[in-house]
């Protein structure tokens, strides 16, 4: 899943097309505070729509870019009191997106696919409120994520962890139910990883303590879920905990590591162009259909051959090495050519010299038929 076209529109909207790139969406040591009244008045005089800008990034972070979720969520805390420093941080995210606009979430089927969860929290004494984040992956790709302030005031890191557990448990139960409905199989126990061993042992063996009696409601909810064997909590060190990227700003090395763990891959140029063209085509088609201007839609949107199958790429390179003419041909000729359903013939046991001629004819006929079908007729 990728939104290259949307990112390019944002860069064009805020005149950031020619800017340099950044390797992280936010500085790891930055500390942002609400603007003073004087700073807020000065920023309002610039007529910059900060709320709309953050909303545009929030849509992107909720759809396909979990790597900017923390940065966008942190900047959204300053919608009422905004300064130029917050606007600079917003532009840094755009600079980061420019360098990673081809980054998308990928999924791979590998045997028994299971839903795996990660939960983490951070607690700041100055804010007295914890920040929680959870991530769920499936088929080696991220499918659900959230980064937000935890409800209520957290007086300790343990309390913040429990509040984060509760949010992750609710999401895990929902995903487990959804998976069982789709696959028509019994619900499986979901494993959620955390880096707080004290909170894990307290959740598995809840013992009454006077210092934690004010959060017994959270204890009881977590206890019921664990006893019903719906969710299991396991320990994982912080360096490998995927939810850690949703609770704090990371440096370049950690950012790249967690991007890889989330199943996000930078698509190559031709694949990114393909995704952009498909997005533009779908938008144009929806627009025309809404106005009733399309009598006959595309009869066959064969996207498979656009994806540059590995076998076709390999064969094309072989033909180029033998100097086979695959592209240049007279469009006026070959109108009565034979229809071919595949770009390559089935027989593979011919000599290389004959391959050049045979595959050239097949490629010409195949793509001419496909191009003829991709015509929009208007009233």
C-alpha positions, 0 to 999 in steps of 0.5 A: 500500500502506497500513497506516492501521488498524495505525498507529491500533492502535499509537497506541491501544495506547500511549495516543498518540491525542491527542498532537501530531504531529511532522514527522520520525521522529527529530531530525537532530542527536540522538545516542543512546548505550547506557544505563548500568547505573543508567539501565537498572535505572531503566527496567526499574522502569517495566515498559515493554516496549521490545523489543515496542514496537520490534518493532511498529515494525519490522514496519511499517517492513518492510512499507509505511513505509520512511521510518521504517526508519532511526529504527527500526533505530537504536533497535533497537541499544539493546534490551539497555541501554535508558534513558528517552531511547530510550523518548522517541525511540520515542514520537516515531516514534509522533507522526510516524506519527500525522501521516502515518498516511494515507501509502502507497506507490503505483505507476504504469505508465509505459511501460518500467518498469525496476528502479533501485537506490540505495546509500549508506553512512555511517561513524562513527569512534567506532563503527568500523562502517559503516551501509549502506542500499539502495533499489530502485524500480519503476513509480515506487514503492519495492519493496525497501529495507534499512538495517542495520549492515555486517558487520565493521569498516570502517576507511574510508568507501571500505570502507563503500561497498564493503560497501554495494555488495555488499549492494545487488548481491545484492538487485539480482540477485535482483530482476532474476531475479524480474522475468525470471521473472514477465515471461518476458523476458531479464534487463536490466542494473540501474542502481545510483546512488551518491554516492561517485565514488572508490568508483565509479571503483575498482569499475569499474577495480579496481587493487591498493593496499596500503591496500585489500588487506584487502577484495579479496574485496569487490572481486572480487565487485563486479568479476565482477558489473560485468564480466558486465554484470549491474549498472551503477554511476552517480554521483548527487549526495547531495541526490538519492540515495534511499538517503541517508534510510536512513543518517542522520536528516534534517530536515523538508525532506529528509524530505519530498523523499525521501518523494516520491521513494519514491512515497509519497503521502498518501491523501485521507480517503475513500480512507484510509477505504476502505483501512481498511474493506477491511482490516477486512472481510478480517480479519473474513472470514478469522476467520469462515472459520477458524471455519466460520461462513460458508456463503455468502461475499460473491458480488461484492466490487466494490471499483471503485465504492468507489474513487470513479472520477473520472467518477462524482465529476464526474457526482455534482458536476454532479448536486448543482449541479442539485439532483438528489436522489441519496441520499434515497429510500424503501427500501421502494420499488423492490424490483422495480427493474431490475438495472443493472451500471453506476452510470451509463447509457451514453447521454451525449447527454441534456439536463442536466435529464433527467440528474438524473432518469435518473442518480438512478434508475440510482444507486439501483438500482445501489447497492441491488443491491450492498448486497443482495449484501454479506450474510453468512449464518451457520449 
